Amino acid sequence: MSRLPQPSSRTGIKSSIKPPSSSPSPTPPTPRATLSPLAKPRIRTQSAAPTPTPRQQTTLRSRPSLKNLKPQPTRSPTKSPARRTQPLPPEADIPKSPKPQLSIREQIALKRAEAKKVAPKVSSSGAFEGLEDTSPDTFHAPPPVDVDLGRWSIKETIERARSSGAINLSSRDLPCLPSALFEIHLGITPEPLKLVPIEPPITTATTTDIAATRRKGDHNAPSWYEAQDLEILKAWSNEILELQPEISMFGSLKTVDLHNNKLTALPDSFADLTALITVDLSHNQLTSLPTNFWALPNLTTLNLSHNDLTSLPFGAPFRDADSKPIGRTRDPRGDWFAQSITRATDPLPRLTVLEVSHNHLSAASIDHAPDRFPSLLTKLDLSENPLGKSDSLFRTLGQLQRLKELNMRRADIGDESFPVSIFASSAGTLFPALKILDFEETHVSRPAIEAVFTPNVMKQTVQFDVTNQEPPEGVVRVVVGKRVIKEAWEIEAEQKTKRRHAAAAETASVATSSHTNTREPVKEQWEVEAEQGLLSEGAKRRARAMAALAAQSSSASTSAATPPPTTPAKHVPPPLKMQPIIEKEPWEIEAEQGLLSPGARRRARAAAAAATAPTNSSQPSATNGPSPSQSPSPLHTPVTVASALANPQYYSASTQTLTLPPSTAPSKAAHARSFSLAAPALGRGASNGTGNGVSELALAIPAPTLPLAPITAQPLAQTLRVLVLANRRNDPSFALPAGPGPFLPALEELSLEACGLGDAVPVTREAEGGDGGFALRTEEPLLPLLAALFPSVRSLDLSYNALTSAALTKDALSALVLADPPSAAEDGAGEREEQGEGRGGAKRGLRQLHLRGNRLGALDGFQQLAERFRGNRDVPEWKLEELDLRDNEIGKLPPELGLLPLDVFLVDGNTFRIPARRVWEREGTKGLLSWLRGRIE
């Protein structure tokens, strides 16, 4: 398509639109605006494809547009005004545009780039310092340059301290305090130091950057009336070797922190800083301190730990009798320094915290005279020091009225520092405010502490249990040996157990003292045998032979009592000379007694029970015993149930505790042909319960797990408090006496651990006739049965049985756990308990319930029971304090359990994952219950 302009046929139409001009016009238009001196003139360029338009094209402009044109002067047609350019203004007249401000990230990148440029290159022949230097990348890389980014330079920090009164020069690798500090603040130049003769310059590369320049331009030095005296000086984590003596001219210094440096000594003028309150010189190499340092009047906190101190001469400034507080203040450097400095008249009179751990101090090197020791100390740390014998030091520390914490962890101290008469010469109460006494990992033992810190020495109670909490008022926490931190609930549970056992022992001692005034010690079976010389098998055989001879001689003497007196002399000597000594094996004795089979043993036990019955107590047992052919020999008498239950091996009269022996189901013999399931025969020593076989005492006790019928027939049933029936799995059933119960009115603790009991238990009751027979077995629920039989039980242990969640119904738990209402308890329980009546007694309510190691999968019963506490925190029937649900199959903890007022709640070893284990491990029972309460919708 042609780009040539076509003549328009509508020339008569007036238009103000100008045609595009691709060729220069002979009359250029007037410029509309004046060009600025910085703007370049706009130059018109010809089109890439010029159009051969004739000059008559100018007639295309409309007449109105031509009238608007101003007359222009006549110019040469050969020069186009569009090609003429005006000259640019000079470079100096052009204003510079402001440089954009750099961000913090860009400034850091710029600093790193500048640091890399100035960093020296590492020689390729350098030696390797470590294995990491063998890498090509690290070997040829430039060393890192420490560039201070984001903090003031040393000089600027010193200048700014004039207006704030505090300066922090920490972590700057300074070998000494900068001289600029004295020049800027005091206007003096300190003398060069011996250890640092040449002080490195304090200017760094960062002081010339843009940011530092800008900060410096904005900051103006304070006027003389706005400047403040320096009060805080911090220069820790440096390489300071020595301090300038001119530091004493900072008379307003209150805090000096120079820890983690390399100081070996302090100038004597340092003690002229009498306004000091806090001084930290730890982690240095100090071997001694200035003499007048111990006379600082306002010092309250002093940290000298991790140094090389060998003594603490508190009384060094006061040893001269002629010395006066004002006379020691003259400065030997001239009259200009001779101004009055008020020192203390006593060693560090306001010191409250003194830490001198990790030094080389012994008790003898510490000046601990009563009048030369800081009297207001509240905390003293002497850990990791070779103290040695420290009895005189403890006598001085005991007189401190405000001492609260005394730490001697891992110090060289032992029991020789605590003789029994250590505080005999001390008057008054010692350590009146002490709360923590730490002898962790030392040679001090607990008996030595208990023998010294008696109630007549200290008014506080000594406690050896360690917790994360501060000890309460009136308690001194003593740490001995390895530190073992316990939770508060653990300590409380141990204390409750000790109080319970102490109360039981006290009750038992009162009961026994009421029966007899002389209390004989209960001996074990092996002690009795040792006294009789029957510990060996040979001794036992000889004793049996002597018993046989004695029995025969006694029978011969009784048979010879009726004939004339001459006959006994004729018949007695021959048996003594002619009768041989017969040694019988245990199976021979059992064969003579007819006890080789289980049935014979059961008949023997039944005969023994019938012989001990109250109705037949006056009659001989020969009527119900075995036949004369099976009568026991004089060497062995069958054990009855009464004698077995009253044996000291099972019954403790002091604590009124009955512990029946465990019984397991008989196992098959190892031999393939053995088919008898009878109990093993009596082995050697089985007759006295010391052999490997089953003792006769254990055989005399009935096989059921709870043989309540024979127990209630004994006199001990009215005062029995603890009944332990652990591991009785041979016959998991209950043998109950006739009647509905309850039984054992004084029973407080019942243990049925690992007895194989399920939700229901077989029950056999005695016949109503009282002939010793039993009715048929019935199945009864376990928990309601225990609640009906023993209403006075306060602690019940059903751990490691086969209980499921079906047994923990709301009704069963209410009958077992809850006590009777207060009205019923007040009406019927008081007089019955005093008279010893168990039947019809009110329930006292459980305090401890152990269900560990069962098959519990849900806690619906406890959830429904917890609804009693919704909106009502006071339920008088609830007495439960400890609930143990460990090692079960519980998949979810109901949030309603958080309403239960429990002191101990154990849930470890279950399958639930919410809440997490850390909830109760960190905060204990209270934290777990609080977490559950927070999840209640």
Buried (B, 14 or more C-beta within 10 A) or exposed (E): EEEEEEEEEEEEEEBEEEEEEBEEBEEEEEEEEEEEEEEEBEEEEEEEEEEEBEEEBEEBBBEEEEEEEEEEEEEEEEEBBBEEEEEEEEEEEEEEEEEEEEEEEEBBEBBEEBBEEEEEEBEEEEEEEEEEEEEEEEEEEEEEBEBBEEEBBBBBBBBBBBBEBBBBBBEBEBBBBBBBBBEBBEEEEBEEBEEBEEBEEBEBBBBEBEBBEEBBEEEEEBEEEEBBEBBBBBBBBBEBBBBBBBBBBBEEBBBBBBBBBBBBBBBBBBBBBBBBBBBBBBBBEBBBBBBBBBBBBBBBBBBBBBBEBEBBBBBBBBEEEEEEBEEBBEBEEEEEBEEEBEBBEBBBBBBBBBBBBBBBBBBBBBBBEEEBBBBBBBBBBBBBBEBBBBBBBBBBBBBBEEBBBBBBBBBBBBBEBBBEEBBEEBEEEBBBEBBBBBBBBBBBBEEBBEBBBEEEBBEBEBBBBBBEEEBEEEBBBBBBBEEEEBBBBBBBBEEBEEEBEEEBEEBBEEBBEEEEEEEEEEEEBEEEBEEEEBEEEEEBBBBBBEEBBEEBBEEBEEEBEEEEEEEBEEEEEEEEEEEEEEEBEBEEBBEBBBBEEBEBBEBBBBBBBBBBBEEEEEEEBEEBBBEEEBEBEEBBEBBBBBBBBBBEBBBBBBBBBBBBBBBEEEEEEEEEEEEEEEBEEBBBBBBBBBBEBBBBBBBBBBBBBBBBBBBBBBEBBEBBBBBBBBBBBBBBBBBBBEEEBBBBBBBBBBBBBBBBBBBBBBBBBBEEEEEEEEEEBEEBBBBBBBBBBBBBBBBBBBBBBBBBBBBBBBEBBBBBBBBBEEEEBEEBBEEBBEEEBBEEBBBBBBBBBBBBBBBBBBBBBBBBBBEBBEEEEEBEBBBBBBBBBBBBBBEEBBBBBBBBEBBBBBBEEBEEEEBEEEBBEEBBBBBBBEBBBEEEE
